[in-house]
């Protein structure tokens, strides 16, 4: 099951169970729900979460899988080879071809009065 499908399923289940999209954990009142957790996700990923967010992460499979997936993507992105900018010769060659095909017209210098 993909993460998106898991989130959708969990959200439907949570809404049915509580009416507000919260995962119910026996013995806990006033608990964080998935929507609150995911709203703060950029801060959680960058600097770690609060105690309440960490507790939600320990008890919610959907949010835990989401965080694990995002961390994996971020780690893999660091391994990508930086793309090099083509040399000016490449751009000049493209421009010349477009001019020859009549797709762009040469820029004419404006006369100042």
C-alpha positions as CSV (number, residue, x, y, z in Angstrom):
1,X,0.0,0.0,0.0
2,X,1.3,3.4,-0.9
3,X,1.7,6.1,1.7
4,X,-1.0,8.3,0.0
5,X,-3.5,5.5,0.1
6,X,-2.6,4.7,3.8
7,X,-3.1,8.4,4.7
8,X,-6.5,8.5,2.9
9,X,-7.6,5.2,4.6
10,X,-6.4,6.4,8.0
11,X,-8.1,9.8,7.6
12,X,-11.4,8.1,6.7
13,X,-11.1,5.7,9.7
14,X,-10.1,8.5,12.0
15,X,-13.0,10.7,10.9
16,X,-15.5,7.9,11.4
17,X,-14.1,7.1,14.9
18,X,-13.9,10.6,16.3
19,X,-15.5,13.0,13.8
20,X,-12.4,15.2,13.8
21,X,-9.6,13.2,12.3
22,X,-7.7,12.1,15.4
23,X,-6.2,8.7,16.2
24,X,-7.7,7.5,19.4
25,X,-5.3,6.0,21.8
26,X,-6.8,4.4,24.9
27,X,-5.8,6.3,28.1
28,X,-4.9,9.5,26.3
29,X,-7.0,12.7,26.2
30,X,-6.5,15.8,24.1
31,X,-4.2,14.0,21.7
32,X,-2.6,15.4,18.6
33,X,-4.4,14.4,15.3
34,X,-2.8,13.6,12.0
35,X,-3.9,16.9,10.4
36,X,-2.1,18.9,13.2
37,X,1.0,16.7,13.0
38,X,1.2,17.0,9.2
39,X,0.6,20.8,9.3
40,X,3.8,21.0,11.4
41,X,5.7,18.4,9.4
42,X,8.3,20.8,7.9
43,X,9.3,22.0,11.3
44,X,9.3,18.4,12.7
45,X,11.6,17.2,9.8
46,X,14.0,20.1,10.1
47,X,14.4,20.4,13.9
48,X,12.7,17.4,15.5
49,X,9.3,17.5,17.1
50,X,7.8,18.4,20.5
51,X,7.1,15.7,23.0
52,X,3.4,15.6,21.8
53,X,4.5,15.3,18.2
54,X,7.0,12.5,19.0
55,X,4.3,10.6,20.9
56,X,2.0,10.9,17.9
57,X,4.8,9.6,15.7
58,X,5.3,6.6,18.0
59,X,1.6,5.7,18.0
60,X,0.5,6.6,14.4
61,X,1.6,4.2,11.7
62,X,0.5,6.5,8.9
63,X,2.4,9.6,10.1
64,X,5.5,7.5,11.0
65,X,5.5,6.0,7.5
66,X,5.1,9.4,6.0
67,X,8.0,10.8,8.0
68,X,10.2,7.8,7.1
69,X,9.3,8.2,3.4
70,X,10.1,11.9,3.5
71,X,13.5,11.3,5.2
72,X,14.3,8.6,2.7
73,X,13.5,11.0,-0.2
74,X,15.6,13.7,1.3
75,X,18.6,11.4,1.8
76,X,18.4,10.1,-1.7
77,X,18.1,13.6,-3.1
78,X,21.5,14.4,-1.5
79,X,23.0,11.7,-3.7
80,X,21.9,13.2,-7.0
81,X,24.7,14.6,-9.2
82,X,24.4,18.3,-9.6
83,X,23.3,19.3,-13.1
84,X,25.8,21.3,-15.0
85,X,24.7,24.3,-17.0
86,X,25.4,23.8,-20.7
87,X,28.1,26.0,-22.2
88,X,27.3,29.2,-23.9
89,X,28.1,27.5,-27.2
90,X,25.1,25.2,-26.8
91,X,22.7,28.2,-26.3
92,X,24.3,30.1,-29.2
93,X,23.8,27.0,-31.4
94,X,20.2,26.7,-30.4
95,X,19.6,30.4,-31.1
96,X,21.2,30.2,-34.6
97,X,19.1,27.2,-35.5
98,X,15.9,29.0,-34.4
99,X,16.9,32.1,-36.5
100,X,17.6,29.9,-39.6
101,X,14.2,28.3,-39.2
102,X,12.6,31.7,-38.9
103,X,11.2,30.9,-35.4
104,X,13.0,33.9,-33.9
105,X,14.0,37.2,-35.4
106,X,17.3,38.9,-34.7
107,X,17.1,41.7,-32.2
108,X,17.6,45.1,-33.8
109,X,19.3,47.9,-31.9
110,X,16.9,50.8,-31.1
111,X,17.9,54.2,-32.1
112,X,17.9,56.8,-29.4
113,X,16.3,60.2,-30.4
